[in-house]
Amino acid sequence: IGYEIDEMGGHKELVWLLKGKAKPISDNVQQSTENLNFAAHSIDIGFLPRENDKKIRDFGDTANADFTAIMAGTFLETVPGATLVTGV
């Protein structure tokens, strides 16, 4: 899961959570004869270290001078260290 967080001063922190495992979706359904009640769905995802490099996350911070605008612009385009699996 990749996302960005706005920081003060117009900077952003960009984050990849690299390996997650989700539990089955949980449904909370309520029925009523007089009122409308909506069902709520939730999911729990736990993240653990990848086997190949033991990393849980990867991030970049635009407040860091070494993290260039080009790096920030492409950071969320590809999962760091991802490999393409074919023939599956």
Backbone as XML, in Angstrom:
<?xml version="1.0"?>
<chain id="A" units="angstrom">
  <residue number="1" name="ILE">
    <atom name="N" x="0.862" y="-1.162" z="0.000"/>
    <atom name="CA" x="0.000" y="0.000" z="0.000"/>
    <atom name="C" x="0.907" y="1.223" z="0.000"/>
  </residue>
  <residue number="2" name="GLY">
    <atom name="N" x="0.706" y="2.097" z="-0.968"/>
    <atom name="CA" x="1.481" y="3.322" z="-1.049"/>
    <atom name="C" x="0.599" y="4.527" z="-0.808"/>
  </residue>
  <residue number="3" name="TYR">
    <atom name="N" x="1.110" y="5.496" z="-0.057"/>
    <atom name="CA" x="0.330" y="6.696" z="0.230"/>
    <atom name="C" x="1.261" y="7.853" z="0.561"/>
  </residue>
  <residue number="4" name="GLU">
    <atom name="N" x="0.685" y="9.055" z="0.618"/>
    <atom name="CA" x="1.470" y="10.233" z="0.997"/>
    <atom name="C" x="0.781" y="10.973" z="2.135"/>
  </residue>
  <residue number="5" name="ILE">
    <atom name="N" x="1.609" y="11.625" z="2.940"/>
    <atom name="CA" x="1.134" y="12.405" z="4.084"/>
    <atom name="C" x="1.613" y="13.836" z="3.893"/>
  </residue>
  <residue number="6" name="ASP">
    <atom name="N" x="0.682" y="14.792" z="3.935"/>
    <atom name="CA" x="1.059" y="16.199" z="3.862"/>
    <atom name="C" x="1.682" y="16.617" z="5.186"/>
  </residue>
  <residue number="7" name="GLU">
    <atom name="N" x="2.803" y="17.328" z="5.094"/>
    <atom name="CA" x="3.490" y="17.846" z="6.268"/>
    <atom name="C" x="3.450" y="19.370" z="6.246"/>
  </residue>
  <residue number="8" name="MET">
    <atom name="N" x="3.874" y="19.950" z="7.329"/>
    <atom name="CA" x="3.923" y="21.416" z="7.411"/>
    <atom name="C" x="4.954" y="21.945" z="6.421"/>
  </residue>
  <residue number="9" name="GLY">
    <atom name="N" x="4.742" y="23.154" z="5.953"/>
    <atom name="CA" x="5.680" y="23.794" z="5.056"/>
    <atom name="C" x="5.580" y="23.308" z="3.622"/>
  </residue>
  <residue number="10" name="GLY">
    <atom name="N" x="4.497" y="22.599" z="3.288"/>
    <atom name="CA" x="4.320" y="22.129" z="1.924"/>
    <atom name="C" x="5.079" y="20.865" z="1.578"/>
  </residue>
  <residue number="11" name="HIS">
    <atom name="N" x="5.723" y="20.256" z="2.554"/>
    <atom name="CA" x="6.458" y="19.015" z="2.316"/>
    <atom name="C" x="5.519" y="17.821" z="2.416"/>
  </residue>
  <residue number="12" name="LYS">
    <atom name="N" x="5.988" y="16.691" z="1.901"/>
    <atom name="CA" x="5.214" y="15.453" z="1.944"/>
    <atom name="C" x="6.112" y="14.303" z="2.354"/>
  </residue>
  <residue number="13" name="GLU">
    <atom name="N" x="5.526" y="13.359" z="3.072"/>
    <atom name="CA" x="6.195" y="12.097" z="3.339"/>
    <atom name="C" x="5.483" y="11.045" z="2.502"/>
  </residue>
  <residue number="14" name="LEU">
    <atom name="N" x="6.249" y="10.289" z="1.741"/>
    <atom name="CA" x="5.709" y="9.255" z="0.860"/>
    <atom name="C" x="6.066" y="7.899" z="1.458"/>
  </residue>
  <residue number="15" name="VAL">
    <atom name="N" x="5.091" y="7.003" z="1.555"/>
    <atom name="CA" x="5.285" y="5.747" z="2.277"/>
    <atom name="C" x="4.783" y="4.569" z="1.448"/>
  </residue>
  <residue number="16" name="TRP">
    <atom name="N" x="5.546" y="3.496" z="1.438"/>
    <atom name="CA" x="5.115" y="2.198" z="0.934"/>
    <atom name="C" x="5.123" y="1.229" z="2.109"/>
  </residue>
  <residue number="17" name="LEU">
    <atom name="N" x="4.003" y="0.582" z="2.409"/>
    <atom name="CA" x="3.956" y="-0.551" z="3.318"/>
    <atom name="C" x="4.089" y="-1.766" z="2.418"/>
  </residue>
  <residue number="18" name="LEU">
    <atom name="N" x="5.114" y="-2.565" z="2.618"/>
    <atom name="CA" x="5.576" y="-3.476" z="1.590"/>
    <atom name="C" x="4.931" y="-4.860" z="1.555"/>
  </residue>
  <residue number="19" name="LYS">
    <atom name="N" x="4.639" y="-5.455" z="2.688"/>
    <atom name="CA" x="4.084" y="-6.816" z="2.682"/>
    <atom name="C" x="3.008" y="-6.914" z="3.738"/>
  </residue>
  <residue number="20" name="GLY">
    <atom name="N" x="1.776" y="-7.104" z="3.300"/>
    <atom name="CA" x="0.667" y="-7.177" z="4.236"/>
    <atom name="C" x="-0.160" y="-8.424" z="4.032"/>
  </residue>
  <residue number="21" name="LYS">
    <atom name="N" x="-0.835" y="-8.806" z="5.092"/>
    <atom name="CA" x="-1.740" y="-9.945" z="5.035"/>
    <atom name="C" x="-3.047" y="-9.520" z="5.690"/>
  </residue>
  <residue number="22" name="ALA">
    <atom name="N" x="-4.132" y="-9.663" z="4.932"/>
    <atom name="CA" x="-5.440" y="-9.227" z="5.423"/>
    <atom name="C" x="-6.196" y="-10.394" z="6.044"/>
  </residue>
  <residue number="23" name="LYS">
    <atom name="N" x="-6.953" y="-10.082" z="7.078"/>
    <atom name="CA" x="-7.902" y="-11.035" z="7.636"/>
    <atom name="C" x="-9.179" y="-10.930" z="6.810"/>
  </residue>
  <residue number="24" name="PRO">
    <atom name="N" x="-10.055" y="-11.934" z="6.854"/>
    <atom name="CA" x="-11.309" y="-11.833" z="6.096"/>
    <atom name="C" x="-12.101" y="-10.588" z="6.495"/>
  </residue>
  <residue number="25" name="ILE">
    <atom name="N" x="-12.829" y="-10.041" z="5.531"/>
    <atom name="CA" x="-13.639" y="-8.847" z="5.769"/>
    <atom name="C" x="-14.698" y="-9.159" z="6.814"/>
  </residue>
  <residue number="26" name="SER">
    <atom name="N" x="-14.887" y="-8.235" z="7.720"/>
    <atom name="CA" x="-15.873" y="-8.376" z="8.791"/>
    <atom name="C" x="-17.109" y="-7.552" z="8.442"/>
  </residue>
  <residue number="27" name="ASP">
    <atom name="N" x="-18.274" y="-8.182" z="8.541"/>
    <atom name="CA" x="-19.534" y="-7.497" z="8.277"/>
    <atom name="C" x="-20.286" y="-7.287" z="9.583"/>
  </residue>
  <residue number="28" name="ASN">
    <atom name="N" x="-20.831" y="-6.101" z="9.743"/>
    <atom name="CA" x="-21.676" y="-5.802" z="10.888"/>
    <atom name="C" x="-23.022" y="-5.371" z="10.318"/>
  </residue>
  <residue number="29" name="VAL">
    <atom name="N" x="-23.964" y="-6.305" z="10.268"/>
    <atom name="CA" x="-25.247" y="-6.046" z="9.622"/>
    <atom name="C" x="-26.333" y="-5.937" z="10.676"/>
  </residue>
  <residue number="30" name="GLN">
    <atom name="N" x="-27.144" y="-4.892" z="10.565"/>
    <atom name="CA" x="-28.271" y="-4.691" z="11.468"/>
    <atom name="C" x="-29.530" y="-4.560" z="10.627"/>
  </residue>
  <residue number="31" name="GLN">
    <atom name="N" x="-30.588" y="-5.184" z="11.071"/>
    <atom name="CA" x="-31.864" y="-5.069" z="10.368"/>
    <atom name="C" x="-32.878" y="-4.444" z="11.309"/>
  </residue>
  <residue number="32" name="SER">
    <atom name="N" x="-33.747" y="-3.665" z="10.729"/>
    <atom name="CA" x="-34.786" y="-3.005" z="11.505"/>
    <atom name="C" x="-36.031" y="-2.899" z="10.639"/>
  </residue>
  <residue number="33" name="THR">
    <atom name="N" x="-37.178" y="-2.946" z="11.254"/>
    <atom name="CA" x="-38.418" y="-2.841" z="10.489"/>
    <atom name="C" x="-38.841" y="-1.395" z="10.304"/>
  </residue>
  <residue number="34" name="GLU">
    <atom name="N" x="-38.442" y="-0.507" z="11.188"/>
    <atom name="CA" x="-38.901" y="0.878" z="11.131"/>
    <atom name="C" x="-37.848" y="1.854" z="10.598"/>
  </residue>
  <residue number="35" name="ASN">
    <atom name="N" x="-36.598" y="1.585" z="10.842"/>
    <atom name="CA" x="-35.536" y="2.510" z="10.450"/>
    <atom name="C" x="-34.570" y="1.822" z="9.493"/>
  </residue>
  <residue number="36" name="LEU">
    <atom name="N" x="-33.898" y="2.636" z="8.704"/>
    <atom name="CA" x="-32.848" y="2.098" z="7.854"/>
    <atom name="C" x="-31.560" y="2.049" z="8.645"/>
  </residue>
  <residue number="37" name="ASN">
    <atom name="N" x="-30.915" y="0.922" z="8.648"/>
    <atom name="CA" x="-29.607" y="0.756" z="9.255"/>
    <atom name="C" x="-28.659" y="0.231" z="8.184"/>
  </residue>
  <residue number="38" name="PHE">
    <atom name="N" x="-27.515" y="0.839" z="8.096"/>
    <atom name="CA" x="-26.564" y="0.458" z="7.073"/>
    <atom name="C" x="-25.570" y="-0.545" z="7.633"/>
  </residue>
  <residue number="39" name="ALA">
    <atom name="N" x="-25.091" y="-1.422" z="6.778"/>
    <atom name="CA" x="-24.087" y="-2.403" z="7.167"/>
    <atom name="C" x="-22.715" y="-1.728" z="7.159"/>
  </residue>
  <residue number="40" name="ALA">
    <atom name="N" x="-21.909" y="-2.081" z="8.107"/>
    <atom name="CA" x="-20.542" y="-1.572" z="8.171"/>
    <atom name="C" x="-19.589" y="-2.725" z="7.874"/>
  </residue>
  <residue number="41" name="HIS">
    <atom name="N" x="-18.611" y="-2.479" z="7.034"/>
    <atom name="CA" x="-17.625" y="-3.482" z="6.674"/>
    <atom name="C" x="-16.267" y="-2.989" z="7.165"/>
  </residue>
  <residue number="42" name="SER">
    <atom name="N" x="-15.465" y="-3.895" z="7.662"/>
    <atom name="CA" x="-14.125" y="-3.512" z="8.089"/>
    <atom name="C" x="-13.142" y="-4.612" z="7.709"/>
  </residue>
  <residue number="43" name="ILE">
    <atom name="N" x="-11.891" y="-4.211" z="7.604"/>
    <atom name="CA" x="-10.841" y="-5.166" z="7.280"/>
    <atom name="C" x="-9.615" y="-4.821" z="8.115"/>
  </residue>
  <residue number="44" name="ASP">
    <atom name="N" x="-8.959" y="-5.837" z="8.612"/>
    <atom name="CA" x="-7.709" y="-5.672" z="9.357"/>
    <atom name="C" x="-6.567" y="-6.196" z="8.504"/>
  </residue>
  <residue number="45" name="ILE">
    <atom name="N" x="-5.524" y="-5.382" z="8.366"/>
    <atom name="CA" x="-4.349" y="-5.775" z="7.596"/>
    <atom name="C" x="-3.134" y="-5.614" z="8.492"/>
  </residue>
  <residue number="46" name="GLY">
    <atom name="N" x="-2.368" y="-6.671" z="8.628"/>
    <atom name="CA" x="-1.117" y="-6.623" z="9.396"/>
    <atom name="C" x="0.059" y="-6.624" z="8.436"/>
  </residue>
  <residue number="47" name="PHE">
    <atom name="N" x="1.105" y="-5.888" z="8.771"/>
    <atom name="CA" x="2.284" y="-5.816" z="7.909"/>
    <atom name="C" x="3.462" y="-6.466" z="8.604"/>
  </residue>
  <residue number="48" name="LEU">
    <atom name="N" x="4.258" y="-7.206" z="7.815"/>
    <atom name="CA" x="5.387" y="-7.939" z="8.344"/>
    <atom name="C" x="6.579" y="-7.775" z="7.417"/>
  </residue>
  <residue number="49" name="PRO">
    <atom name="N" x="7.769" y="-8.056" z="7.915"/>
    <atom name="CA" x="8.957" y="-7.872" z="7.077"/>
    <atom name="C" x="8.955" y="-8.795" z="5.862"/>
  </residue>
  <residue number="50" name="ARG">
    <atom name="N" x="9.414" y="-8.267" z="4.728"/>
    <atom name="CA" x="9.586" y="-9.099" z="3.545"/>
    <atom name="C" x="10.716" y="-10.087" z="3.806"/>
  </residue>
  <residue number="51" name="GLU">
    <atom name="N" x="10.627" y="-11.249" z="3.206"/>
    <atom name="CA" x="11.641" y="-12.278" z="3.421"/>
    <atom name="C" x="12.981" y="-11.905" z="2.808"/>
  </residue>
  <residue number="52" name="ASN">
    <atom name="N" x="12.976" y="-11.266" z="1.635"/>
    <atom name="CA" x="14.237" y="-11.005" z="0.935"/>
    <atom name="C" x="15.080" y="-9.898" z="1.562"/>
  </residue>
  <residue number="53" name="ASP">
    <atom name="N" x="14.455" y="-8.874" z="2.148"/>
    <atom name="CA" x="15.255" y="-7.765" z="2.689"/>
    <atom name="C" x="14.853" y="-7.331" z="4.095"/>
  </residue>
  <residue number="54" name="LYS">
    <atom name="N" x="13.864" y="-8.009" z="4.694"/>
    <atom name="CA" x="13.413" y="-7.753" z="6.074"/>
    <atom name="C" x="12.820" y="-6.365" z="6.278"/>
  </residue>
  <residue number="55" name="LYS">
    <atom name="N" x="12.436" y="-5.680" z="5.193"/>
    <atom name="CA" x="11.859" y="-4.337" z="5.303"/>
    <atom name="C" x="10.341" y="-4.414" z="5.428"/>
  </residue>
  <residue number="56" name="ILE">
    <atom name="N" x="9.777" y="-3.576" z="6.289"/>
    <atom name="CA" x="8.327" y="-3.457" z="6.434"/>
    <atom name="C" x="7.810" y="-2.294" z="5.588"/>
  </residue>
  <residue number="57" name="ARG">
    <atom name="N" x="8.590" y="-1.226" z="5.520"/>
    <atom name="CA" x="8.158" y="-0.050" z="4.771"/>
    <atom name="C" x="9.343" y="0.611" z="4.098"/>
  </residue>
  <residue number="58" name="ASP">
    <atom name="N" x="9.009" y="1.466" z="3.152"/>
    <atom name="CA" x="9.991" y="2.305" z="2.479"/>
    <atom name="C" x="9.383" y="3.700" z="2.414"/>
  </residue>
  <residue number="59" name="PHE">
    <atom name="N" x="10.185" y="4.715" z="2.635"/>
    <atom name="CA" x="9.615" y="6.061" z="2.610"/>
    <atom name="C" x="10.614" y="7.076" z="2.094"/>
  </residue>
  <residue number="60" name="GLY">
    <atom name="N" x="10.047" y="8.192" z="1.648"/>
    <atom name="CA" x="10.822" y="9.341" z="1.229"/>
    <atom name="C" x="10.180" y="10.593" z="1.800"/>
  </residue>
  <residue number="61" name="ASP">
    <atom name="N" x="10.984" y="11.586" z="2.091"/>
    <atom name="CA" x="10.499" y="12.830" z="2.686"/>
    <atom name="C" x="10.996" y="13.990" z="1.838"/>
  </residue>
  <residue number="62" name="THR">
    <atom name="N" x="10.061" y="14.787" z="1.318"/>
    <atom name="CA" x="10.448" y="15.905" z="0.463"/>
    <atom name="C" x="11.179" y="17.005" z="1.236"/>
  </residue>
  <residue number="63" name="ALA">
    <atom name="N" x="11.165" y="16.946" z="2.567"/>
    <atom name="CA" x="11.936" y="17.907" z="3.356"/>
    <atom name="C" x="13.427" y="17.568" z="3.328"/>
  </residue>
  <residue number="64" name="ASN">
    <atom name="N" x="13.766" y="16.364" z="2.918"/>
    <atom name="CA" x="15.154" y="15.933" z="2.810"/>
    <atom name="C" x="15.702" y="16.421" z="1.464"/>
  </residue>
  <residue number="65" name="ALA">
    <atom name="N" x="16.767" y="17.186" z="1.490"/>
    <atom name="CA" x="17.337" y="17.761" z="0.269"/>
    <atom name="C" x="17.830" y="16.686" z="-0.698"/>
  </residue>
  <residue number="66" name="ASP">
    <atom name="N" x="18.197" y="15.505" z="-0.204"/>
    <atom name="CA" x="18.663" y="14.425" z="-1.065"/>
    <atom name="C" x="17.520" y="13.724" z="-1.800"/>
  </residue>
  <residue number="67" name="PHE">
    <atom name="N" x="16.288" y="13.923" z="-1.356"/>
    <atom name="CA" x="15.110" y="13.332" z="-1.986"/>
    <atom name="C" x="14.577" y="14.363" z="-2.984"/>
  </residue>
  <residue number="68" name="THR">
    <atom name="N" x="14.974" y="14.222" z="-4.231"/>
    <atom name="CA" x="14.694" y="15.240" z="-5.251"/>
    <atom name="C" x="13.226" y="15.245" z="-5.676"/>
  </residue>
  <residue number="69" name="ALA">
    <atom name="N" x="12.826" y="16.298" z="-6.371"/>
    <atom name="CA" x="11.459" y="16.409" z="-6.889"/>
    <atom name="C" x="11.158" y="15.296" z="-7.888"/>
  </residue>
  <residue number="70" name="ILE">
    <atom name="N" x="12.150" y="14.889" z="-8.668"/>
    <atom name="CA" x="11.966" y="13.783" z="-9.618"/>
    <atom name="C" x="11.714" y="12.480" z="-8.855"/>
  </residue>
  <residue number="71" name="MET">
    <atom name="N" x="12.479" y="12.245" z="-7.806"/>
    <atom name="CA" x="12.281" y="11.046" z="-6.986"/>
    <atom name="C" x="10.890" y="11.055" z="-6.355"/>
  </residue>
  <residue number="72" name="ALA">
    <atom name="N" x="10.473" y="12.199" z="-5.860"/>
    <atom name="CA" x="9.153" y="12.313" z="-5.231"/>
    <atom name="C" x="8.038" y="12.082" z="-6.244"/>
  </residue>
  <residue number="73" name="GLY">
    <atom name="N" x="8.225" y="12.573" z="-7.455"/>
    <atom name="CA" x="7.207" y="12.448" z="-8.487"/>
    <atom name="C" x="6.987" y="11.023" z="-8.965"/>
  </residue>
  <residue number="74" name="THR">
    <atom name="N" x="7.990" y="10.184" z="-8.830"/>
    <atom name="CA" x="7.878" y="8.803" z="-9.302"/>
    <atom name="C" x="7.822" y="7.778" z="-8.170"/>
  </residue>
  <residue number="75" name="PHE">
    <atom name="N" x="7.937" y="8.211" z="-6.942"/>
    <atom name="CA" x="8.054" y="7.294" z="-5.806"/>
    <atom name="C" x="6.883" y="6.318" z="-5.696"/>
  </residue>
  <residue number="76" name="LEU">
    <atom name="N" x="5.668" y="6.788" z="-5.886"/>
    <atom name="CA" x="4.492" y="5.936" z="-5.708"/>
    <atom name="C" x="4.077" y="5.197" z="-6.980"/>
  </residue>
  <residue number="77" name="GLU">
    <atom name="N" x="4.875" y="5.287" z="-8.038"/>
    <atom name="CA" x="4.531" y="4.607" z="-9.283"/>
    <atom name="C" x="4.853" y="3.114" z="-9.264"/>
  </residue>
  <residue number="78" name="THR">
    <atom name="N" x="5.868" y="2.709" z="-8.515"/>
    <atom name="CA" x="6.297" y="1.315" z="-8.483"/>
    <atom name="C" x="6.667" y="0.924" z="-7.051"/>
  </residue>
  <residue number="79" name="VAL">
    <atom name="N" x="6.225" y="-0.255" z="-6.643"/>
    <atom name="CA" x="6.584" y="-0.756" z="-5.309"/>
    <atom name="C" x="8.077" y="-1.007" z="-5.261"/>
  </residue>
  <residue number="80" name="PRO">
    <atom name="N" x="8.774" y="-0.475" z="-4.248"/>
    <atom name="CA" x="10.224" y="-0.683" z="-4.153"/>
    <atom name="C" x="10.570" y="-2.175" z="-4.048"/>
  </residue>
  <residue number="81" name="GLY">
    <atom name="N" x="11.488" y="-2.618" z="-4.910"/>
    <atom name="CA" x="11.934" y="-4.006" z="-4.873"/>
    <atom name="C" x="10.951" y="-5.009" z="-5.420"/>
  </residue>
  <residue number="82" name="ALA">
    <atom name="N" x="9.882" y="-4.538" z="-6.068"/>
    <atom name="CA" x="8.861" y="-5.452" z="-6.592"/>
    <atom name="C" x="9.426" y="-6.216" z="-7.783"/>
  </residue>
  <residue number="83" name="THR">
    <atom name="N" x="8.993" y="-7.458" z="-7.909"/>
    <atom name="CA" x="9.351" y="-8.250" z="-9.063"/>
    <atom name="C" x="8.076" y="-8.682" z="-9.774"/>
  </residue>
  <residue number="84" name="LEU">
    <atom name="N" x="8.138" y="-8.731" z="-11.064"/>
    <atom name="CA" x="6.991" y="-9.123" z="-11.871"/>
    <atom name="C" x="6.913" y="-10.635" z="-11.939"/>
  </residue>
  <residue number="85" name="VAL">
    <atom name="N" x="5.767" y="-11.186" z="-11.581"/>
    <atom name="CA" x="5.557" y="-12.631" z="-11.651"/>
    <atom name="C" x="4.713" y="-12.912" z="-12.884"/>
  </residue>
  <residue number="86" name="THR">
    <atom name="N" x="5.197" y="-13.741" z="-13.773"/>
    <atom name="CA" x="4.472" y="-14.068" z="-14.993"/>
    <atom name="C" x="4.099" y="-15.541" z="-15.002"/>
  </residue>
  <residue number="87" name="GLY">
    <atom name="N" x="3.098" y="-15.855" z="-15.793"/>
    <atom name="CA" x="2.703" y="-17.247" z="-15.950"/>
    <atom name="C" x="1.921" y="-17.809" z="-14.787"/>
  </residue>
  <residue number="88" name="VAL">
    <atom name="N" x="1.357" y="-16.940" z="-13.956"/>
    <atom name="CA" x="0.598" y="-17.400" z="-12.794"/>
    <atom name="C" x="-0.865" y="-17.454" z="-13.128"/>
  </residue>
</chain>
